[in-house]
Amino acid sequence: MKKYEKRGDSIMIYTVTLNAALDKVISVNKLVKNHNNKVKKLIYDIGGKATHVSVVLSSMDITNIATGILAGENGKKVQNLLEAKNVKCDYVWQQGNETRESFIIVPEDEEGSYMITQRGFGIKDDTFNRVKDKLSNLVKKDDIVVFAGGPPPKITVEKYRELLNTVKDNGGRLVVDVSGEYLKEAIEAKVDLIKPNKAEFNEMVNKSLADEEEYIKELKRINEIGVEVIALSLGREGSIISTKDKTLRVYPPKIREVNDTGCGDVFLGGAVAMMAQEKELEEVFRFATAISASKATKEGSSDFDIDQALGFLKDVRIQYI
C-alpha cells in the first residue's frame, strides 16, 4: 500500500452514505411461495453501505465520522443505531422525506438471505450543496473518505464527480464502492481503492469475462489508469486484489453462512481499518476477509465479532499470482 506523509495531527476517516437505509431483518423458519410465511423474529439494523465501514472502525477504536444524508423517523433510528455502536455522526438532514427501508429475509432452513430495497428519496439541490460544503470544510490532506453505496435519485454522475473532486482538491484519499456510471467516474477520478463485484466489473468493462486470467488483465489496465488498489469481490469464492505490481488471490475461511447482507461493506471496513494503520497489502485483505466471514455468520446486517475475525485470520488463504 502507498505510504503517505505524516502530518502533525492524526488523519480522520469520513464515511459518506448518500442513500442510507433502515434494515428490517426478518427471520422465518422457511420461505415458501404462495404461503403465509410467519415472522419468527424481527430486528432493526443499519443499512446503506458506508455506515458499516464506520461500525467496523468504531469497534476497533479507530476515530471516524459517519456523514451523508438522513431524513425522517427512519433516519433518527439509523443514527441511534449507529451511536449505540459508538459511531460519531454528522449527517445532513433533508426535511419532508423519509430514509428508505430495506427488508432482509433470513430463512433458517438455508444459508444466506433475500434482500428487498426501496429506491430512496430525491435529493434537493440545497441538501447536496450542504453535503459538498461539509466535505470541503472537514477533509484535510491524507484524510480517508469512503463513499459506498449507490447514490439516491437526483445525485447525477456530474454531481457525484463534484463530491469526489471536493475530496481530491483537499488532498483526501478516496475509497469508493459503487457501480455503473458512478464506478466509471471513480476510475476516471483515479481514486485510491475501488471494490466492485463480478457483475459490476463486467458491466463496467462492457464484456463478460470468462476466467480469472481475463479479470486480472482488465484489473491491471485499470491500475494503469491510476486506481492504486482494486479489490474484486467474488462473493463466497473470496477476492482478487490488484495493484500495478501485485496480484493476490484471497480465499475466505469455510463457515456456515447465516446472513450475507453487509458482508462486502464489513470487508471494506476491515480494509480501511488496516489502511489507516498503513499495513501491508496482504495484511489489509487478510483481515478484511476474516471480518467479512465473521459478518456472514451473524443474523444482523451490521453484526460481526472482532475476536472471531482474529481467529479466522489463520484460515484465510492468500496466493500471489
C-alpha positions as a Python dict, from the first residue, in 0.01 Angstrom:
ca = {
    (1, 'M'): (0, 0, 0),
    (2, 'K'): (113, 353, -71),
    (3, 'K'): (282, 527, 222),
    (4, 'Y'): (165, 878, 298),
    (5, 'E'): (349, 1168, 452),
    (6, 'K'): (281, 1202, 823),
    (7, 'R'): (119, 1525, 930),
    (8, 'G'): (117, 1689, 1271),
    (9, 'D'): (-231, 1573, 1371),
    (10, 'S'): (-393, 1235, 1321),
    (11, 'I'): (-571, 1160, 996),
    (12, 'M'): (-951, 1141, 1008),
    (13, 'I'): (-1170, 889, 830),
    (14, 'Y'): (-1507, 1002, 695),
    (15, 'T'): (-1767, 761, 566),
    (16, 'V'): (-2023, 905, 327),
    (17, 'T'): (-2360, 732, 286),
    (18, 'L'): (-2575, 926, 43),
    (19, 'N'): (-2863, 675, 44),
    (20, 'A'): (-2876, 528, 394),
    (21, 'A'): (-3136, 267, 489),
    (22, 'L'): (-3306, 124, 793),
    (23, 'D'): (-3273, -252, 760),
    (24, 'K'): (-3554, -475, 882),
    (25, 'V'): (-3404, -822, 929),
    (26, 'I'): (-3685, -1076, 923),
    (27, 'S'): (-3620, -1434, 1034),
    (28, 'V'): (-3856, -1709, 916),
    (29, 'N'): (-3842, -2086, 954),
    (30, 'K'): (-3875, -2142, 582),
    (31, 'L'): (-3961, -1916, 287),
    (32, 'V'): (-4238, -2071, 77),
    (33, 'K'): (-4404, -1907, -225),
    (34, 'N'): (-4784, -1861, -205),
    (35, 'H'): (-4773, -1943, 165),
    (36, 'N'): (-4821, -1742, 484),
    (37, 'N'): (-4458, -1711, 594),
    (38, 'K'): (-4477, -1616, 961),
    (39, 'V'): (-4214, -1389, 1112),
    (40, 'K'): (-4013, -1567, 1378),
    (41, 'K'): (-3807, -1262, 1473),
    (42, 'L'): (-3770, -902, 1354),
    (43, 'I'): (-3472, -681, 1430),
    (44, 'Y'): (-3377, -335, 1308),
    (45, 'D'): (-3027, -275, 1181),
    (46, 'I'): (-2812, -24, 994),
    (47, 'G'): (-2816, -19, 615),
    (48, 'G'): (-2663, 185, 338),
    (49, 'K'): (-2307, 62, 283),
    (50, 'A'): (-2062, 320, 423),
    (51, 'T'): (-2240, 313, 759),
    (52, 'H'): (-2099, -39, 809),
    (53, 'V'): (-1747, 87, 750),
    (54, 'S'): (-1794, 327, 1041),
    (55, 'V'): (-1927, 46, 1259),
    (56, 'V'): (-1613, -160, 1192),
    (57, 'L'): (-1382, 133, 1257),
    (58, 'S'): (-1555, 232, 1581),
    (59, 'S'): (-1548, -128, 1706),
    (60, 'M'): (-1169, -110, 1668),
    (61, 'D'): (-1143, 233, 1837),
    (62, 'I'): (-1037, 398, 1512),
    (63, 'T'): (-1159, 756, 1502),
    (64, 'N'): (-1408, 826, 1226),
    (65, 'I'): (-1715, 1032, 1144),
    (66, 'A'): (-2021, 900, 958),
    (67, 'T'): (-2179, 1156, 731),
    (68, 'G'): (-2409, 1173, 430),
    (69, 'I'): (-2785, 1225, 416),
    (70, 'L'): (-3064, 1116, 653),
    (71, 'A'): (-3433, 1204, 681),
    (72, 'G'): (-3737, 1146, 898),
    (73, 'E'): (-3805, 897, 1174),
    (74, 'N'): (-3618, 619, 995),
    (75, 'G'): (-3316, 848, 976),
    (76, 'K'): (-3334, 904, 1351),
    (77, 'K'): (-3346, 527, 1406),
    (78, 'V'): (-3041, 477, 1182),
    (79, 'Q'): (-2846, 744, 1372),
    (80, 'N'): (-2949, 597, 1708),
    (81, 'L'): (-2833, 252, 1595),
    (82, 'L'): (-2500, 398, 1483),
    (83, 'E'): (-2449, 590, 1806),
    (84, 'A'): (-2529, 276, 2005),
    (85, 'K'): (-2226, 124, 1827),
    (86, 'N'): (-2012, 425, 1928),
    (87, 'V'): (-2014, 585, 1582),
    (88, 'K'): (-1987, 964, 1576),
    (89, 'C'): (-2246, 1104, 1333),
    (90, 'D'): (-2251, 1432, 1142),
    (91, 'Y'): (-2526, 1393, 881),
    (92, 'V'): (-2705, 1642, 660),
    (93, 'W'): (-3081, 1616, 718),
    (94, 'Q'): (-3343, 1673, 448),
    (95, 'Q'): (-3683, 1780, 574),
    (96, 'G'): (-4008, 1636, 442),
    (97, 'N'): (-3871, 1296, 342),
    (98, 'E'): (-3803, 957, 497),
    (99, 'T'): (-3488, 745, 492),
    (100, 'R'): (-3566, 430, 296),
    (101, 'E'): (-3616, 82, 435),
    (102, 'S'): (-3458, -247, 329),
    (103, 'F'): (-3610, -583, 405),
    (104, 'I'): (-3367, -868, 473),
    (105, 'I'): (-3536, -1208, 486),
    (106, 'V'): (-3334, -1483, 656),
    (107, 'P'): (-3480, -1835, 619),
    (108, 'E'): (-3340, -2060, 889),
    (109, 'D'): (-3352, -2371, 668),
    (110, 'E'): (-3098, -2237, 416),
    (111, 'E'): (-2779, -2034, 403),
    (112, 'G'): (-2782, -1668, 300),
    (113, 'S'): (-3063, -1415, 279),
    (114, 'Y'): (-3304, -1237, 45),
    (115, 'M'): (-3288, -857, 18),
    (116, 'I'): (-3562, -618, -96),
    (117, 'T'): (-3475, -249, -106),
    (118, 'Q'): (-3655, 79, -159),
    (119, 'R'): (-3510, 332, -401),
    (120, 'G'): (-3476, 627, -166),
    (121, 'F'): (-3591, 988, -191),
    (122, 'G'): (-3478, 1257, -433),
    (123, 'I'): (-3203, 1486, -306),
    (124, 'K'): (-3268, 1860, -318),
    (125, 'D'): (-3002, 2098, -450),
    (126, 'D'): (-2972, 2261, -109),
    (127, 'T'): (-2911, 1924, 57),
    (128, 'F'): (-2646, 1833, -200),
    (129, 'N'): (-2471, 2167, -153),
    (130, 'R'): (-2465, 2121, 225),
    (131, 'V'): (-2301, 1779, 184),
    (132, 'K'): (-2046, 1925, -55),
    (133, 'D'): (-1973, 2219, 178),
    (134, 'K'): (-1937, 1984, 475),
    (135, 'L'): (-1676, 1775, 294),
    (136, 'S'): (-1494, 2087, 177),
    (137, 'N'): (-1475, 2218, 533),
    (138, 'L'): (-1389, 1889, 705),
    (139, 'V'): (-1147, 1697, 481),
    (140, 'K'): (-775, 1766, 515),
    (141, 'K'): (-471, 1627, 336),
    (142, 'D'): (-440, 1246, 364),
    (143, 'D'): (-774, 1201, 539),
    (144, 'I'): (-954, 890, 413),
    (145, 'V'): (-1302, 941, 270),
    (146, 'V'): (-1518, 637, 196),
    (147, 'F'): (-1807, 664, -49),
    (148, 'A'): (-2008, 342, -53),
    (149, 'G'): (-2348, 255, -191),
    (150, 'G'): (-2546, 371, -491),
    (151, 'P'): (-2639, 741, -487),
    (152, 'P'): (-3007, 832, -438),
    (153, 'P'): (-3231, 989, -704),
    (154, 'K'): (-3115, 1329, -834),
    (155, 'I'): (-2748, 1271, -744),
    (156, 'T'): (-2629, 1263, -1104),
    (157, 'V'): (-2291, 1140, -1222),
    (158, 'E'): (-2190, 1505, -1261),
    (159, 'K'): (-2283, 1580, -900),
    (160, 'Y'): (-2105, 1265, -781),
    (161, 'R'): (-1796, 1388, -965),
    (162, 'E'): (-1824, 1718, -776),
    (163, 'L'): (-1816, 1535, -443),
    (164, 'L'): (-1515, 1322, -540),
    (165, 'N'): (-1331, 1630, -669),
    (166, 'T'): (-1407, 1817, -348),
    (167, 'V'): (-1223, 1548, -153),
    (168, 'K'): (-937, 1532, -406),
    (169, 'D'): (-896, 1911, -407),
    (170, 'N'): (-843, 1895, -31),
    (171, 'G'): (-582, 1618, -67),
    (172, 'G'): (-804, 1344, 73),
    (173, 'R'): (-766, 975, -11),
    (174, 'L'): (-1073, 820, -174),
    (175, 'V'): (-1215, 471, -122),
    (176, 'V'): (-1521, 407, -339),
    (177, 'D'): (-1767, 116, -356),
    (178, 'V'): (-2025, 197, -624),
    (179, 'S'): (-2149, 60, -954),
    (180, 'G'): (-2246, 159, -1309),
    (181, 'E'): (-2156, 501, -1444),
    (182, 'Y'): (-2056, 611, -1094),
    (183, 'L'): (-1790, 340, -1084),
    (184, 'K'): (-1656, 463, -1417),
    (185, 'E'): (-1643, 813, -1269),
    (186, 'A'): (-1447, 686, -968),
    (187, 'I'): (-1193, 526, -1201),
    (188, 'E'): (-1159, 847, -1401),
    (189, 'A'): (-1101, 1029, -1072),
    (190, 'K'): (-810, 788, -1000),
    (191, 'V'): (-932, 707, -651),
    (192, 'D'): (-715, 507, -412),
    (193, 'L'): (-933, 196, -389),
    (194, 'I'): (-1243, 53, -555),
    (195, 'K'): (-1435, -264, -459),
    (196, 'P'): (-1657, -388, -743),
    (197, 'N'): (-1812, -733, -754),
    (198, 'K'): (-1800, -952, -1066),
    (199, 'A'): (-2132, -829, -1208),
    (200, 'E'): (-2040, -464, -1152),
    (201, 'F'): (-1698, -515, -1305),
    (202, 'N'): (-1833, -691, -1614),
    (203, 'E'): (-2084, -412, -1663),
    (204, 'M'): (-1811, -152, -1628),
    (205, 'V'): (-1578, -311, -1887),
    (206, 'N'): (-1878, -386, -2109),
    (207, 'K'): (-1791, -752, -2161),
    (208, 'S'): (-1845, -1089, -1994),
    (209, 'L'): (-1507, -1206, -1867),
    (210, 'A'): (-1457, -1581, -1879),
    (211, 'D'): (-1189, -1659, -1622),
    (212, 'E'): (-951, -1515, -1363),
    (213, 'E'): (-683, -1454, -1624),
    (214, 'E'): (-918, -1223, -1817),
    (215, 'Y'): (-1023, -1046, -1497),
    (216, 'I'): (-663, -985, -1398),
    (217, 'K'): (-581, -841, -1740),
    (218, 'E'): (-864, -589, -1706),
    (219, 'L'): (-775, -513, -1344),
    (220, 'K'): (-419, -425, -1444),
    (221, 'R'): (-549, -197, -1718),
    (222, 'I'): (-745, -1, -1458),
    (223, 'N'): (-445, 7, -1224),
    (224, 'E'): (-253, 170, -1509),
    (225, 'I'): (-524, 436, -1541),
    (226, 'G'): (-441, 540, -1186),
    (227, 'V'): (-650, 340, -936),
    (228, 'E'): (-397, 218, -680),
    (229, 'V'): (-586, -85, -543),
    (230, 'I'): (-878, -284, -684),
    (231, 'A'): (-1050, -539, -463),
    (232, 'L'): (-1263, -752, -695),
    (233, 'S'): (-1522, -932, -483),
    (234, 'L'): (-1600, -1291, -583),
    (235, 'G'): (-1858, -1348, -308),
    (236, 'R'): (-1820, -1683, -135),
    (237, 'E'): (-1513, -1751, -352),
    (238, 'G'): (-1314, -1465, -197),
    (239, 'S'): (-1148, -1187, -393),
    (240, 'I'): (-876, -1081, -632),
    (241, 'I'): (-665, -788, -514),
    (242, 'S'): (-477, -599, -783),
    (243, 'T'): (-217, -323, -783),
    (244, 'K'): (24, -227, -1061),
    (245, 'D'): (287, -470, -938),
    (246, 'K'): (99, -726, -725),
    (247, 'T'): (-193, -964, -764),
    (248, 'L'): (-336, -1153, -467),
    (249, 'R'): (-594, -1430, -485),
    (250, 'V'): (-767, -1439, -147),
    (251, 'Y'): (-974, -1738, -29),
    (252, 'P'): (-1206, -1699, 273),
    (253, 'P'): (-1240, -1947, 561),
    (254, 'K'): (-1515, -2207, 545),
    (255, 'I'): (-1814, -2107, 757),
    (256, 'R'): (-2185, -2167, 790),
    (257, 'E'): (-2339, -1861, 632),
    (258, 'V'): (-2641, -1710, 810),
    (259, 'N'): (-2689, -1366, 653),
    (260, 'D'): (-2461, -1244, 374),
    (261, 'T'): (-2615, -893, 363),
    (262, 'G'): (-2348, -640, 459),
    (263, 'C'): (-2051, -876, 410),
    (264, 'G'): (-1897, -660, 137),
    (265, 'D'): (-1942, -347, 345),
    (266, 'V'): (-1779, -503, 652),
    (267, 'F'): (-1499, -630, 423),
    (268, 'L'): (-1442, -270, 312),
    (269, 'G'): (-1446, -153, 673),
    (270, 'G'): (-1178, -406, 764),
    (271, 'A'): (-965, -296, 470),
    (272, 'V'): (-997, 72, 560),
    (273, 'A'): (-909, -4, 923),
    (274, 'M'): (-585, -169, 811),
    (275, 'M'): (-513, 104, 553),
    (276, 'A'): (-541, 366, 826),
    (277, 'Q'): (-272, 177, 1016),
    (278, 'E'): (-57, 159, 700),
    (279, 'K'): (-45, -220, 696),
    (280, 'E'): (95, -414, 402),
    (281, 'L'): (-138, -528, 124),
    (282, 'E'): (-160, -891, 237),
    (283, 'E'): (-241, -795, 598),
    (284, 'V'): (-505, -546, 482),
    (285, 'F'): (-702, -802, 287),
    (286, 'R'): (-642, -1098, 517),
    (287, 'F'): (-815, -906, 793),
    (288, 'A'): (-1084, -769, 559),
    (289, 'T'): (-1167, -1125, 452),
    (290, 'A'): (-1171, -1258, 808),
    (291, 'I'): (-1405, -992, 943),
    (292, 'S'): (-1635, -1032, 641),
    (293, 'A'): (-1654, -1406, 717),
    (294, 'S'): (-1747, -1324, 1076),
    (295, 'K'): (-2025, -1097, 949),
    (296, 'A'): (-2166, -1380, 735),
    (297, 'T'): (-2215, -1596, 1045),
    (298, 'K'): (-2434, -1333, 1214),
    (299, 'E'): (-2805, -1263, 1186),
    (300, 'G'): (-2792, -882, 1174),
    (301, 'S'): (-2674, -691, 869),
    (302, 'S'): (-2405, -498, 1059),
    (303, 'D'): (-2303, -760, 1316),
    (304, 'F'): (-1960, -924, 1340),
    (305, 'D'): (-1717, -1030, 1611),
    (306, 'I'): (-1361, -899, 1619),
    (307, 'D'): (-1230, -1191, 1826),
    (308, 'Q'): (-1392, -1436, 1586),
    (309, 'A'): (-1239, -1248, 1293),
    (310, 'L'): (-894, -1268, 1452),
    (311, 'G'): (-947, -1642, 1491),
    (312, 'F'): (-1031, -1668, 1122),
    (313, 'L'): (-705, -1499, 1012),
    (314, 'K'): (-513, -1828, 1001),
    (315, 'D'): (-783, -1980, 780),
    (316, 'V'): (-766, -1707, 515),
    (317, 'R'): (-556, -1840, 228),
    (318, 'I'): (-364, -1600, 3),
    (319, 'Q'): (-179, -1678, -318),
    (320, 'Y'): (40, -1438, -513),
    (321, 'I'): (-30, -1462, -885),
}
